[in-house]
Amino acid sequence: MLSANEIVGLHDERIRAWHRELADPYESLAKEAKPCSDWLAAVASQHRANFDLWHIEDEARAIGATDAEMADVKRRVDRTNQRRNDLAEALDRALLDWLEPLGLPNPEASLHSESPGLIVDRLSILALKIYHTREEAERAVAPAGHVERNRERLAILEEQRADLAGCLESLWRQTLAGVRRFKLYRQLKMYNDAALNPAIYRKNLEQTRKLSSLCELPIDEPHGSAYKGALRGEIPERRFSAGGQPVTAYLKDDPLSAKP
């Protein structure tokens, strides 16, 4: 089910393929990705989220980016980071589902502090660092000492990845042997949830209060429907019935909660 070497190889292969696609949009039509198991396909999806996140964050560092561009990048970073964490959790669920018929993980075994999904996520980021550091180490035109510095960094990153891959392999073997166990650790991100992020729900509540006089809604009543709606990210909209009487409807105003 799990092979650290397969994961590392997949990470490297997909990074090279995705960068070729960035350079040539028709590359994906000419060369299809190698077929892989459902498990490795899930690993590749999680890796893609990190790949996208890496390059979106690069846009935020671009010189001359406007405030509007920075705000757009921040929202894309938040959505992509949510996807990254959700997919890492999905990896752990897949492993736990596979282990369950075997009576594993052993509930009496020692608990490992980090789950395999989170380790795979770290391996994904290391693969991206290695790819881009290797690019810098092989630059034909670079300042004095640049190549040497990045060769040193590359050696460190490769050693760290080899160590981490070994730890993942060891955790999996020990889990199968019943002497180690892991759990699904939920990230429970709050910033994309309109009901949990104060910057979102306070703004919604403020907008709702401004519209309440038009809609004649008891917005300041803690148990009122408009108050509850605002906390859910709903904004009141004044509409009129066929008879000309004002009625209240609600609009969703929660762009950050949209799935990519």
N, C-alpha and C positions, 0 to 999 in steps of 0.2 A: 504493500500500500504506500509506504513512505520510503523514499530513498533520497538522502541529502545530496548525493552526487547528481542524481537526475534533476533535482530542483535547481542546483547551481548551473548545470548545463543548459536547462531550459531558460533560466534567467538571462544568461549570456546570449543565447541564440535569438531570443525574442528582442532584446535590446538592439542587436545588430540589424534585425529585420525591420523593426519600427523606425530606426534612424534612416534606413534606406528608403522607407516610405516617405519620411519627411523630406528627403532630398528629391525623390521622384515619386509623385502621387500614383503613377501607374505601376510602381514596383510590386504592389500587392496583387495586381492582376497577372503579373508575369510569374511570380513565385508564391505559391501557397504555403502556409505554415505546415510543418510536419504534423501528421495526426498524432494525437496523444490520448491518454486515458481521461475519464471524467475528472479524476483527482488532479492530474497535471493541467487540465484545462482550467480548473478552478484556481490553481496556483498562477497560471498565466493571466487570468482576469485580475487577480489581486495585484500582480506585478504591473499590469497595464495602468492601474490606478496610480501606482507610485511613479511610473514613467510620465503619465500626464501631469501629475502634481509637480514633478521636478521641472518640467518645461513651462508650466503656468507660472510657477514662482520666479522663473527667469524673467518673465515679462514684467513682473513687479519691480525688478531691479534695473530695467531699461532706463537709460538716461533720457530725460525729457518727457517721461510719461505724465499725462495730465491727471488731475484729481479724479475725473470721471473714469479714466482707464484704470487707475489704481483701485477705485471702488469696485469696478467690474471684476478685476483680477482677484480681489479679496473674496468676493462672493463665489467665484469659481474655485478658488482654493478651498473654501469651506465645504462646498458641495463635493469636491473630489476627495478631500480628506475624509469626509463622512463615508464615501464609497469605499475608500481604502480600508477603513476600520471595519466596516460591515463585512467586507470580503475576507478579512483576516479572521473574523469571528466565524464566518461560514466555513473556513478551512477546519477550524477546531470542531465544529458541529459534524462535519463530514467524517472526521477521524473518530469522534466519539460514537457516531452511528455505526461505523464499521466495527468498532471494538465491542459494542454492547452485546451482540450474540455470543461473543467469546467470554463474557463475564468480566470484561475489562473496561476501564482500569480497575485494579484491585482497590476497593475502598479502604483496606487496611495498610496499603503501601504508603511510603513517604511521599508527601506532596511536593511537586516541583513548582517553583515560584513563577515560571514563565511557560506559557502554553506553546505547542508547536506552531500554531498559526502566527503568534507574535514573533517567534524566531524566524519563520519564513518571511515575514514582513521585514525584519532586520536584514536578512540575506538579500532581499530584493533591493533595499536601499544601498547596501554594500556593492551590489552588482552595478548599480548606476554610478556610484562613486568610482569604481574601478574602470568602467568604460570611459568616463570623461577624464579621469586622471591619466589614463593611457593615451588619450588624444593629446593631452598637454605634454606628455613625456615624448611624444613622437612629432611634435610641431617642427616643421622645417625652419620657420622663422620665429625666433623667440628671444627675449632678453637674455643676457648672460646669466648662467646659473639656473635658468628656468627648467630646462630639460632635466638636469641633475636633481633638482629639488623634487620634481614630480616623479622621477624614477624611485626616489627614496620613499615618497608617499605611497606610490603604487605597491612597493614591496610590503609596506606596513598594512595596507588595506587587504592585500591578498592573504597575508598571514592571519589577519583578524577574521576574514571570511572562512578560511580553512578551519580555524579554531571553532567558529560558531557552527559550521556545518558538522563538524565532529561532535559537538555538544547535542545537536539535533538528532543525529544518528544514535548517539548513546541514550538519549531520553526515550526514543522510540523502542530501542531494543529492551531497555529496562521496563518500559510499560508493557511490552509483550510478555516479558518474563514475570510480571506481576510484582516487581519490587519497587516500582515508581509509578506515580499517577499524576495526571494533570487535570485541570478543570477549565471550563469555558469562562474566561474573564471578560465581562462586558465592559466596553469603553464608556457607554452612557454619555455620549457627547451632548452638551446642552445648547451650544450656540446656534444650531440649526432648528431648534424647537421653539416655535412662536409662543408656547405656553411657559417656557423655562428661561428664555433669554430676555432680561429686563429691557434691553435696548429695543426689542421688538414689541413686547407686550405693553410697555409704557407708552410707546409711540401710538400703538393701536388704540389704547385707552384714551389718549389725548385727542386723537382724531374722532373717536366716538363721542367724546364730550362736546366737541365743537359742533357735531351734527345733531346732537340730542335735542337742541332747541327747535330745529326744523322738524325732527321726527316726533317730538313730544314724548321722548323716552325717559323713564326714571333712571338715568345712567348712574347716579350716585348711590342708588340702593344696592348694597353688596349682593343681594339675592336676585336683583332684576335680570331679565333675560339679556338686555343690552350689555350690562356689566360683564356677565358671564361670556357673552359672545366676543367682547373685546379681548378678554383674556385668552380666548381660543384663537385670536387672530382674525376675527370677523368685524367688518366695518358696516355700520348701518347705512342704508341707502333709502332716501325718501321716494316712494312711488305712489301712484294714485290708482284707485280702482276704477272700474268702468263708470261708477256713479260719481266719480270726482272726489271721493273721500280718501284722505291720506292713509296709506298702510305702510308697514315696515318690512323691508326685505334685507338680506345680508349679502355682502360681497366678500369673497376670500381675498385677503391682501397679504399673502405670505410667500413671496418669491423664493425665500431661502429654503423652504421645505420641499420645493419641487425636486423630484429625482432627476439626475442627469440622464 
